[in-house]
């Protein structure tokens, strides 16, 4: 299974009309961190992934695949 987290994160964020800064503020991270996730430079920790899922009301499988 190919992980498409970066594409899914960007798509979910845009569908909710959120900027990277908006999402960063909700997650208590820097906007540059959200940008790095969306570019595939790095990936969030498991606990941060859980928070992202809560923000978008998604489960792990949906956000990762």
Phi and psi in degrees as a GROMACS rama.xvg file:
@    title "Ramachandran Plot"
@    xaxis  label "Phi"
@    yaxis  label "Psi"
@TYPE xy
-82.9348  130.522  UNK-2
-85.5447  125.925  UNK-3
-118.415  39.1307  UNK-4
-56.0873  -47.7745  UNK-5
-61.3624  -41.1678  UNK-6
-68.0405  -41.7753  UNK-7
-65.7571  -41.1583  UNK-8
-61.1607  -48.1414  UNK-9
-62.2373  -44.0378  UNK-10
-62.488  -45.5766  UNK-11
-63.1741  -43.7021  UNK-12
-61.7208  -46.0363  UNK-13
-67.0495  -38.8134  UNK-14
-63.7801  -26.3972  UNK-15
-92.9217  6.75288  UNK-16
56.3378  41.3274  UNK-17
-106.634  142.307  UNK-18
-84.1674  167.488  UNK-19
-60.1093  -37.0329  UNK-20
-64.6168  -41.1823  UNK-21
-58.8968  -48.51  UNK-22
-65.0659  -42.5595  UNK-23
-57.9861  -42.3604  UNK-24
-63.6347  -40.9324  UNK-25
-63.7892  -32.7823  UNK-26
-96.827  -1.64554  UNK-27
57.8179  45.2499  UNK-28
-128.878  170.04  UNK-29
-77.4063  150.136  UNK-30
-57.8924  -33.5366  UNK-31
-63.5117  -28.4133  UNK-32
-67.8809  -45.6193  UNK-33
-61.2811  -43.3444  UNK-34
-58.8367  -44.2663  UNK-35
-63.3731  -38.8842  UNK-36
-61.766  -45.7971  UNK-37
-68.7808  -26.1952  UNK-38
-86.3781  -10.0438  UNK-39
79.0546  15.9719  UNK-40
-69.642  -36.8605  UNK-41
-150.512  172.919  UNK-42
-126.553  152.363  UNK-43
-71.8373  157.542  UNK-44
-68.1874  167.405  UNK-45
-59.4506  -43.0294  UNK-46
-66.4234  -36.2456  UNK-47
-71.1318  -37.1375  UNK-48
-59.8369  -39.911  UNK-49
-59.3288  -45.271  UNK-50
-63.3421  -40.3589  UNK-51
-62.3772  -43.4723  UNK-52
-60.2446  -40.439  UNK-53
-65.1774  -42.0826  UNK-54
-59.3197  -42.2247  UNK-55
-98.1854  2.81776  UNK-56
53.4608  48.1426  UNK-57
-120.76  160.056  UNK-58
-100.986  168.401  UNK-59
-56.1853  -45.2047  UNK-60
-59.6887  -42.766  UNK-61
-68.2312  -39.1137  UNK-62
-79.0172  -22.3762  UNK-63
-94.7473  -19.3542  UNK-64
